[in-house]
Amino acid sequence: MQKPLDKKHGDGAVIKRSGRKHAEDDHGGAWKVAFADFCLALMALFLVLWLMAAREQQSLKAVVQEMSSSFTDAAGHKPSIGGGPRGSLIERFALPHHGESNSPDSAPRRMYDSPSDLAELSKVLASMSADSGLSSNLEAVVMPYGLRVMLHDTEKQGMFMLGSAKPTERFVRLLRKMGPLFAKMENQMLMVGHTDSLKYADDPDGRSNWTLSSSRAMAARAVLMAGGMHAESVLQVVGMADRSPLDPANPAASLNRRIELLILTRKQADSVAAMFGPRTKGEALGTGADVGIPERAELEQLRGTMTGKAQ
């Protein structure tokens, strides 16, 4: 093999030329471009995986994120989401702690017992609903047992998100306004949740309109308490699913989705409480009346007497 030639410059430096080319001359630095593309693709993959994880976490907390600005009590409590064994979403609403409004030194409460009192209360509630932009969503009727307040959906405005016990922001504002009013009220109430006739689609956790109506009634109670209502103001919380529609001809109508507040008179509240209270001795049905089970001989004698009269 011929040795490379050496050339000398005038300053005495020697320059050697080799017959081999440098590897970098063969590739021209293309490997750097390929490596940069690989790094970019790897970063894009990590970004996609991160977005997928963030999306799943975001969907689990959608209820809290949407209502975080409005559904908080004075102590800063917010609703949280609890996952069941199958990952079901159940809204859990933290109840407020008892404050000064529940102390023995608080102002005396008012009892709305007469029809005129209940009509006055109805007007106050109607004014509150108008201020909250929900005048068409509230109906109040004076009944023999008290005041029936119906907070129902319309085609334009709902009280809850469809299929959820998450109250809308306007409904939260309205219930919060009602809280202080009910705190000054001596009456007790029943809270009843109603849904339309649309069914859940094969829910693996067994959720139905029964659970939805009950959860909505409980959520409304929690917001009222966050607004200042006393816990003892609610005598019973009931979910009736779609069994009592306001529009029977159209069971899926928005009008049927509602929360009812049955503000009871004192006598009616005592009657409802007695239904579920301790067992008491019943009153006599009348002179000579007997609710005991007769003996067999007495039954045969009674049957013979009735047969003889029939003949």
Buried (B, 14 or more C-beta within 10 A) or exposed (E): EEEEEEEEEEEEEEEEEEEEEEEEEEEEEEEEEEEEEEEEEEEEEEEEEEEEEEEEEEEBEBBBEBBEEBBBBEEEBBBEEEEEEEEEBBBBBBEBEEEEBEEEEEEEEEEBBEBEBBEEBBEEBBEBBEEBEBEEBBBBEBBEBBBBBBBBBBEEBBBBBEBBBBBBEBBBBBBBBBBBBBBBBBBBBBBBBBBBBBEEEEEEBEBBBBBBBBBBBBBBBBBBBBBBBBEEBBBBBBBBBBEEBBEEEEEEBBBBBBBBBBBBBBEBBEEBEEEEEEEEEEEEEEEEEEEEEEEEEEEEEEEEEEEEEEE
